[in-house]
Amino acid sequence: MKITKFLNEIWKASRPLSLTLAFYSTTLGMAVAHLEGKLFSGNLAFDLKLIFLATLAGLFVQTGTNFINDYFECEYKNLHFSDSKKYKFLGKKRNPFDILIFLLGILSFLITALLGLYIILITTKKLLLIGLIGIIGGYAYTGEPIVYKKRGLGTPLSFVLMGPLMVMGTHLAFTHYYSWRPVFLGLPISLLIPVLMLSNELRDFERDSSLGIKTLTVRIGFKRAKFLYLTLLSSSYLLTILFVFLNLYPLTALLTLLTIPLALKAYQNAARAEKKGVPITNQLHLSFGLIQLLTLFLS
């Protein structure tokens, strides 16, 4: 096994491009804290450390989720060194690479837990419950025995865990109080998380159907999933316009409307179950979120 191929497969299993979800959600919580004058306490060294740690914790919990997802779905994808010797692991025959991916996932969750405990130590104990839900939810996405993705809950719970929960948790670390405001103001960006999940499910609809993987798209049907994709996508833009009208967002947030051509392209590809639908939807989340976060920080 060549070391370059080995490292490349680990890199692919971590799905680095998807980490914009966690990065944007943690940054969004900070942006709302900034709007409330709570991001900086007056101790710049402490504040920068907390910004770094909160971001890192979010990235590690998603990386752990990605690794665990790769481990439990690799048997369907047949990508990873299938010709190597296999060992009994967690009740199934697995090759060494697959076992390593699982262990890297658990290690990522462990690092998340340690970061979380330290953040709790220097901020507030109120973060404990949110942290536990985040780690358990990240594992259970495809991790046995729960596997809520196969129960049709992957898209809605990914939205809750990677969106509102992470946004609220990051905001809590800086403000020390629970608030629905960051969740509410974060909806335009957070709604693109289930849109990205649906682009994956639409692409894999035929495969998942044949394998009996009951994703939300398989359960409600391809046409309804396309409609849900379009509804959530449109809601991100409509909420942005509404928030500007209500003076909850600065006027410059309307610059996100410049991404509408990309949104149309993403929908067209996802609606045809094209492979390009996933990276284009990810590009949309990246550009839409970047514009909104910049306008919030600069307002």
JOBEL-V661439 format. One line per field, one symbol per residue. ss: DSSP state (H for helix, E for strand, L for the rest). phi: phi as a letter, one per 20 degrees, with the letter a starting at -180 (. if undefined). burial: b if it has 24 or more other C-alpha atoms within 12 Angstrom, else e. A space follows every 50 residues. Layout:
# JOBEL-V661439
ss: ???
phi: ???
burial: ???
This chain:
# JOBEL-V661439
ss: LLHHHHHHHHHHHHLHHHHHHHHHHHHHHHHHHHHLLLLLLLLHHHHHHH HHHHHHHHHHHHHHHHHHHHHHHHHHHLLLLLLLLEEEELLEEEEHHHHH HHHHHHHHHHHHHHHHHHHHHHLLLLHHHHHHHHHHHHHHLLLLLLLHHH HLLHHHHHHHHHHHHHHHHHHHHHHLLLLLHHHHHLHHHHHHHHHHHHHH HHHLHHHHHHHLLLLHHHHHLHHHHHHHHHHHHHHHHHHHHHHHHLLLLL HHHHHHHHHHHHHHHHHHHHHLLLLHHHHHHHHHHHHHHHHHHHHHHHL
phi: .fffffffffgffflgfffffffffffffffffffemdfdeodfffffff gffffffffffffgffffffffdffeelddlfeefdcfblncecegffff fffffffffffgfffffffffecbfffgffffffffffffgcffeflfff endgfffffffedgfffffffffedmbfbefffffeggffffffffffff fffegfffffemeefgfffenfffffffgffffffffffgfffffemedf gfffffffeggffffffgfffelfffffffffffgffffffffffffef
burial: eeeeeeeebbeebbbbbbbbbbbbbbbbbbbbbbbeeebeeeeeeebeeb bebbbbbbbbbbbbbbbbbbbbbbeeeeebeeeeeeeeeeeeebbebbbb bbebbbebbbbbbbbbbebbeebbebbbebbbbbbbbbbbbbbeeebbbb bbbbbbbbbbbbbbbbbbbbbbbbbeebbebbbbbbbbbbbbbbbbbbbb bbbbbeebeeeebbbbbbbeebeebbebbbebbbbbbebbbebbeeebbb ebbbbbbebbebbebbbbbbbbbbeebbbbbbbbbbbbbbbbbbbbbee
